[in-house]
Amino acid sequence: MSGLRVRYRTVILDADSTLSAIEGVDWLAEQRGEAVAATVRAQTDAAMRGELPLEAVYGARLRAIAPDRRALVALADAYIAHLAPGAREVIALGRLAGVRWIIVSGGLRAALLPMAAVLGIDTADVHAVDLYGDSNGGYAGFDEASPLARAGGKPAVVRAVGAVEGPVLAVGDGSTDAELRSVVDAFWAYSGFVRRPTVVAQAAAEVTSFAELWDRMTTD
């Protein structure tokens, strides 16, 4: 890595449709049948395009799915099975170069932690929404106070993280990721799995793979 200069010291990553090909809540909905899946998918797409605030759909999607403990374990496995090509290698290269990788996601934290472990991202650097379960492992709600379950929540979480070494880059595919522009040095749209023109229009750059992300992050 001699002679290589990394332009960003901290990188904030989205999870769904960025680190992994799947949208976690949509994947859970698919396990409940096509009727539930179609409804939830439409709500997710509307929120990610910025047509609806996230809080307008977040609780409704989870109530329709009611994900239990077994569903979260299966989702965790699916995240890992559908990791973005090159993500593991690029994150490892970044760590060697002193880059801190932070996941900030509106997804479900319990299902994201195993993927983070595979990627070598510290548990403390995984910010997502907690679910509550009952004594039988059934669904009992989610952390409705979480900023990540509403529009504007990602910038609030990044501010709460406190001091991070800059420059700071944010990478993601959705409108909630684009909101991070106000608290980072640059926002890049990730279009490796889904391209949202309204998000790309707000980005300083667009990348379609983790290999391209690394190339743009580094200079000789």
LOKOLNU-92221 format. One line per 8 residues: number of its first residue (from 0); for each residue x, y, z of C-alpha. Coordinates in steps of 0.05 Angstrom, whole numbers. Layout:
NUM) X,Y,Z; ... .
END
This chain:
0) 0,0,0; 61,44,-6; 46,109,-42; -30,100,-35; -68,158,-4; -139,148,22; -181,210,12; -231,194,69 .
8) -214,172,140; -285,153,159; -337,121,114; -410,116,134; -445,59,97; -518,41,86; -533,-33,91; -594,-51,49 .
16) -582,-48,-26; -511,-23,-11; -471,-71,32; -519,-126,14; -563,-136,-48; -627,-146,-7; -674,-97,26; -681,-132,93 .
24) -753,-113,110; -775,-130,39; -740,-197,44; -777,-212,109; -842,-192,75; -829,-241,18; -829,-297,69; -900,-277,88 .
32) -928,-286,18; -937,-244,-45; -994,-200,-19; -954,-176,41; -890,-171,-1; -922,-127,-54; -950,-79,-3; -886,-74,36 .
40) -843,-68,-26; -884,-9,-51; -878,26,16; -803,16,18; -794,42,-53; -836,103,-39; -795,119,23; -728,107,-11 .
48) -747,153,-69; -766,206,-19; -840,205,-38; -861,186,33; -827,201,99; -796,138,129; -838,144,192; -901,139,150 .
56) -884,67,131; -835,40,182; -882,14,235; -935,-7,185; -885,-52,149; -863,-87,212; -934,-97,237; -952,-130,171 .
64) -891,-176,176; -886,-187,252; -816,-216,247; -800,-266,301; -732,-290,326; -726,-345,273; -741,-295,217; -685,-249,242 .
72) -635,-306,242; -655,-324,170; -649,-251,150; -580,-246,180; -559,-306,137; -590,-274,75; -552,-209,86; -486,-248,87 .
80) -506,-292,28; -520,-230,-14; -460,-188,6; -440,-137,-47; -384,-163,-90; -318,-137,-65; -346,-107,-1; -307,-153,45 .
88) -242,-140,9; -250,-65,4; -268,-58,77; -207,-100,96; -163,-56,52; -193,6,84; -180,-19,154; -107,-32,136 .
96) -103,40,112; -134,66,177; -205,77,151; -262,71,201; -324,40,172; -391,56,205; -458,25,187; -518,72,194 .
104) -581,37,172; -656,39,180; -652,-37,181; -658,-85,240; -596,-85,283; -600,-158,305; -599,-181,233; -543,-134,213 .
112) -493,-151,268; -472,-219,239; -457,-186,171; -417,-131,206; -377,-185,242; -361,-219,176; -338,-152,149; -296,-136,210 .
120) -338,-76,230; -342,-65,305; -409,-76,339; -405,-6,368; -402,21,296; -468,-12,275; -526,36,284; -594,8,266 .
128) -663,-4,296; -675,-52,353; -733,-100,354; -769,-125,416; -790,-197,425; -836,-233,473; -818,-292,517; -834,-341,460 .
136) -790,-305,409; -848,-271,376; -851,-199,351; -868,-148,404; -851,-82,370; -791,-39,353; -755,20,383; -802,75,361 .
144) -756,127,392; -699,108,344; -681,166,298; -668,114,244; -742,97,240; -758,167,214; -736,216,161; -678,259,181 .
152) -654,207,230; -588,188,198; -557,257,207; -579,257,279; -545,190,291; -481,213,259; -480,275,302; -491,232,363 .
160) -432,187,345; -388,245,363; -318,259,341; -295,219,280; -233,231,239; -246,268,175; -255,276,119; -320,236,124 .
168) -354,201,65; -426,174,65; -447,120,15; -517,94,3; -574,84,-46; -633,118,-13; -662,186,2; -647,177,76 .
176) -573,168,58; -574,232,17; -596,268,80; -526,256,107; -499,310,61; -508,361,117; -462,325,165; -407,294,121 .
184) -355,320,73; -384,282,14; -443,237,-3; -437,186,-59; -496,148,-88; -487,73,-91; -523,44,-152; -495,-27,-152 .
192) -563,-58,-139; -615,-4,-151; -608,64,-183; -653,120,-156; -645,182,-200; -670,229,-146; -614,204,-100; -561,205,-154 .
200) -580,278,-168; -562,297,-97; -496,260,-96; -426,287,-108; -410,222,-145; -442,156,-164; -409,88,-155; -435,21,-180 .
208) -388,-26,-143; -343,-30,-83; -283,-35,-129; -303,32,-159; -314,60,-90; -243,41,-70; -214,69,-134; -248,136,-122 .
216) -228,136,-48; -155,127,-63; -102,164,-102; -31,145,-118 .
END
